[in-house]
Amino acid sequence: MRKIRSTDFAKSKECYLDSSATTRKPTILGASAKAVYTNDYASAYRGLYESSEQATAEIEATRGKISRWLKTARQVIFTPGVTQSINTLAYMLEPTLTKADNIIVSVLEHHANYVPWLELAKRTGAQLRTLPLDSSYQPINNGQIDTNTKIIALAHVSNVTGTIVDVQKLTAQAPNAFSIVDGSQAVAHELAIPLCDAYVFSPHKCYGPDGLGILLASEMYMNLRPAVFGGHATTGLNHNTIVFSEGAAKFEPGTPAITAIRSFGRLLDVLDPRHESESIRTYAFTQLQKHVTIHGPKKGCACISFTVPGVPAHDVAQILANRGVAIRAGHHCTIPLHQSLGLQATCRASFGVYTTKADIQKLVSGILYAKALFGGKAK
Amino acid sequence: MSDSMYKEYILELYRTPLNKGELDKPTCQATATNQSCGDTITLQLKITNSIITDVAFSGSGCAISIASASLLTELLKTKTIEQAKRITQDQVVSQLQIPITHTRRACATLIHQALMSALSHTP
């Protein structure tokens, strides 16, 4: 297994700066998926015939590959993605909550790690508490975490500010809580996985396939009752008493994302899809700060969000798109964060292993053109 | 792709929008928000004997949504309620006279959304 690098990708027609939404894919992933579909496709966990046995063995082997890749002993559970992982978990934790309890999130959270908890609070009468940010965009406990905190759900890295959240410091203050860390933006960036009861991420944000999520589960998670039911997760029905499967299977009802899992496993045979990204972000930060207002810390990873004085965010993104530069504009599914910063929308440039200094220069020159155009000074 | 979306008259309508402001005692009003970008526009109408006698919009948005709001509010003056109700999204987009992509259509038609909502509140 060697580190992923830019030569693992086909040449892009675009200057792609939207890796926080999803990364581009190394050519080996497409080749692996094609091989599975063309030569090896079969249902897993059901058939006794050779192709099905192979599918089952490869899916199970992929769990081991993920454990070794992330150096974790936690149970690897396959899900349909981070959003599904967190929503399902919210239902699993519902029986453990009372009206006296509270759920902690930070104002940085993506809606996927905010709305399910807001809904859970509404269903149970528990209180949803949102941690604010300090001046360095780091969530802080302003006394809201207490002995009644039963759930704490935090992003490992913000999908807007690029803040690397000091997750461990916050979860340590909530010893009675079930802790969930959303690793969506972190997993491609070589950060140590913090101790928590559920660490969730989606491989499509680290050069893998879409339609697949991964949940690293603690023993406490494994002892919860599932919230989604069906085949494979159930081994017996005795007079309507359900006998759940053992291990990860208990939480994986239905046909899994067979091709996604197998092709991700084949990718991990060859590549380590995690990489250092601080240096390109630091370069971008230095280049951008002269021309735009950055909303995020100088030290961070994955992405930088900014506003351009005099040019609405969507117009910046459009003008850049017209120049082949792919960024995002909007609230990036973080309305609470944008409200707290007093912003309607921001532009976000996000970085992958293939991002070069030339990409950043193209971004900057597009921004300068947008400013000139809106200021009536474009040539 | 060129910047054909950003013709000078579009940018001028963004810099100095038409009918931007608030009416004193409007007959009806409505606010529309583009969920993907947060653009929010409030449209106010003054209606006398089923005729739109004054119109204004407020809020903030991108160049396309503000230019579109300027043009539609101009068009609405002296229209009857029935005529205003017959204005389609396609008309609103076409009066911009620029190519509008699928995603930006929501910007161009935000003011239309506010109009239809406001008209549904007419007495």
Interface residues (C-beta under 8 A of the other chain):
Chain A: P312 A313 H314 D315 Q318 I319 A321 N322 A329 G330 H331 I335 H338 Q344 A345 L373 F374 G376
Chain B: M1 S2 D3 M5 Y6 L11 Y14 R15 S36 C37 G38 D39 T40 S60 G61 C62 A63 I64 R104 C107
